[in-house]
Amino acid sequence: MEGPGIGDSVTELQHDLERKWRRHGTRLKDFWRSFSQGQRTQAIKAGTVGVLKHSEDRSQGNVYKFAPEFDL
């Protein structure tokens, strides 16, 4: 018999993210809204260093299919 599949892992990760959002979401929203447009842009760019150069960047395989596209 095989262990848990990828679907089980994704479901578990989704539940964990949902739990964290319920716990911290309000504070995160307030924090984000306190940023200026420039600070938001800087935060997004700092969090994506070394990820993708553009929406069709295949340098890291098929990751581009799952990465959100931001209009900064």
N, C-alpha and C positions, 0 to 999 in steps of 0.2 A: 504494500500500500504506500502511496506517495504522500509526502507531507503537504503542508498548505501551498496552494498555488499562488500565482501572481495576483489573481483577483482578490484573494484573501488578504494579501499584503497591502494592496491598494485600498481595500475597504478599511483595514485597520488604520492605515495612515490618514484616510479621510476622517475617520471617527476621532482620531487624535487631534487633527487640525480643527475640527468642529468644536471639540472640548476646549482647546486653547482659545479659539475665537470667542466662545461664550464667556470665558474667564477674563480675557484681556481686551476684547474687541472695542469696548467703549473707550478705554484709555488710549488705545492705538488710534482710533478715529479722532479723538480730541487732539492728540499729539500731532497727527498728520495735518489736521486743519489749522494748527497753530503755525505751520510752516508757510513761508512765502513761496511763490511759484519757483523762484530761483533755488530755494532750499530743497523743494521737492525734486526738482530736476537733479540737483547735486546728489541727493540721497539715492535716487534710482540709479544714476550712473555709477555711484560708488558701490552699489550692491550688485552690479552686473559686470564688474571688471573681469576681463578674461572669459566671458561667457560667449556671446555671439557678436559679430561685427555688424550684421544686418539680418533682416528677417529670413533670408535664404542661405545663410552661412552654414555650410556643411562640414566645417573643419572639425567638429566634434561629433560627427555622425548625424543621426536623425533627431538630435536634441531640438533643432530648429522647429520641428513640428509641434512641440509642446511649450515653447517659450512664448510669453505674451509679447505683443508688439505695442510699444509706447510711442506716442507722437510727442516727442519732446522738442 
